[in-house]
């Protein structure tokens, strides 16, 4: 086994950060050490360094430009609050998408049973093994076992959507969209795929805001979302293209866009305002520092 980076003590972590040009003027070294010991780990916190520029040349070449340790801490706090917001919104979106799907089944006069069986039959042998494993895990769950015992021989769609994972639901939603050749459902399906990615990252406590540089996305933003973005005051085409070329920002925006019902928007409004206030405070604290967003 090759050890690429040896384990560092807390004191060594502080010295390593100083070697990288990170400053301790706002939060001193003693408080920084306490933070790393009690609140966050070095590996996760330093991931936010990717957002900041380095000196391109001179005696400080390779060191960060005016990057305070406190900025990394604040970014970690904003990221944490954003993850909480994302999980809340994803739960709302999943619930709303299930309701929408059930309405569509009524609209297309489906009995609710055959479409589930047709979906299961459409799975490849490998996909079916994965699906069977998911169902077996649900069978052992105190929250889903009752539904499975009742409908195990033939699931109606209203029961099926309550026992499957979010990933399975999104796949089933896409199957239904193709079956009905419904363009609106297909648009929603692709948005749900994106929402699933950012929701899973947040639910697994991954860093969300640790790489906000442009041109990291391989997907083109949905036309309806682009049109909506251009209605925002001060939003010009170049600004929108630059921001939406980042995969993380793109996923966050699509998640917010999918939070589409009036009830959901009102429900989330206070949390959004709180998060926005923290972001503005962070922006002011940097006093114009060069930040790669």
Secondary structure, DSSP 4 states (H G I P E B T S, - for coil): ---SS----HHHHHHHHHHTT-B-SSS-HHHHHHHHHHT--HHHHGGGGGGB-B--SSTTTTSBSS-BHHHHHHHHHHHHHHHHHHHHHHHHHHHHHHHHHHHHHHHTT--SSHHHHHHHHHS-HHHHHHHHHHHHHHHT-TTTHHHHHHHTTS--HHHHHHHS-HHHHHHHHHHHHHHHT-HHHHHHHHHHHHHHHHHHHHHTT--SSS---SS---SPPPHHHHHHHTTSTT--HHHHHHHHTSHHHHHHHHHHHH--SHHHHHHHHHHHHHHHHHHHHHHHHTTT--B--
